[in-house]
Amino acid sequence: MGTLTGVLPLPRFGSKVAAKSRVDYQNTPEGALVSRAQAGDEAAFREIVERYQSKVFSIIHGIVRQRNDVEDIAQQVFVKVYVSLRNFDFRSSLITWIYKITVNECFDFLRKRKVRKLVYESDLSEDEVRRVDNSEPAVDRQVPMDATLARRDYVVKLLTRVSDEERMLLMLKEVEGFSVEELAEKTGLNENTIKVKLFRARQKLVKAAQRLDRAPGLVTG
Amino acid sequence: MHAVVKASLEEYLSGTLEPAGKRGIEAHLSTCEGCREELAGMQDLSQLFGSLLSEEAMEPPPGFCARVLQEVGGRQPVPSFAGLFSLDLALARRLVFACLLTLAVLGSYLVVREGEYPGSLSPEAVMAQQNYPAFDSEHGQDNMLVTLAAYDEP
């Protein structure tokens, strides 16, 4: 038995784990807040909403731009956070998890809006489509008023060609400005894994951009 | 893209790569058209992401939080399957260690017990067994021979 205890590392009863880990995050004040919300504490969930609502609104506004839609999407984000919170496993930080949900909801919204418009138009005759086009604000077809909007539309279109996770990593890196080390801390992923995922995502964006430049109709969002 | 560029790509794109690393990459790019083109494409796209930043702060309207709470009030959170079996990680580690320790103690006990009892009979006891009807068979005689051959003097 003495030999065995020499081989097996004894768990340090009552001592803190030094490495950054899920358990560490769970023991932080934010981790405790999430645990309370997961247990059904409404006050804890309200605190989460109040803490992150401004950030969520900023993220959505950056992608979607139409102010009328931002609140609707933000509401959907927090509903999804509420419904899925018990599946949050503390592997990443809460804000990273909410960020991913927010970005996905934005892209789902943009995709559904485009599909709805196409379906609606296909039910009408050619004359009726032309009449509709002239009367309603053609948000998707209107030429962007400035270069920023044009660039935004372009990069949004390209970002539909990568996975949810790749999209989140790219946005955290490029839009939020986090380093690879910071991303590793926030997502719980290994730094090399993050570098590989980012590299593959960038390759996909470059290929999508080449296709789009050759034939604008090919890359659909 | 070659490894010399790929390894420090993120730092190079964000402009945070240390000068020595940057010189190494640029030295490679001066001789490798493939890497140069691929990197240029990635740099161009990297600059587009700034358009996704919201220039103006958009604050939630008053009452937004209350509306969210009203919306979720009628909804049930999705129960987590894993949560049904979840254990605190520290407790789980202690339980695993306790199980291993128990197995080790049990195993040691069985090994010690095995040693206390000789596994074979003395030659005299074996020879006495040959009078039994069961030992008239070829199988019984083979067993007797094996037992005698394996016998160790205590």
Interface residues (C-beta under 8 A of the other chain):
Chain A: M1 L4 L8 L10 P11 F13 V17 R22 V23 G40 E42 F45 R46 V49 E50 Q53 S54 F57 S58 I59 H61 G62 I63 R67 V70 E71 A74 Q75 F78 V79 Y82 V83 S84 L85 R86 N87 D89 T148 L149 R151 R152 Y154 V155 V156 L158 L170 M171 K173 E174 V175 G177 S179 V180 K195 L198 F199 R202 Q203 L205 V206 A209 Q210
Chain B: M1 K6 L9 E10 E11 S14 T16 E38 G41 M42 D44 L45 S46 L48 F49 G50 S51 L52 L53 S54 E56 A57 M58 E59 P60 P61 F64 C65 R67 V68 L69 E71 V72 R75 Q76 P77 V78 P79 S80 A82 G83 L89 A90 R93 R94 F97 L100 L101 A104 V105 S108
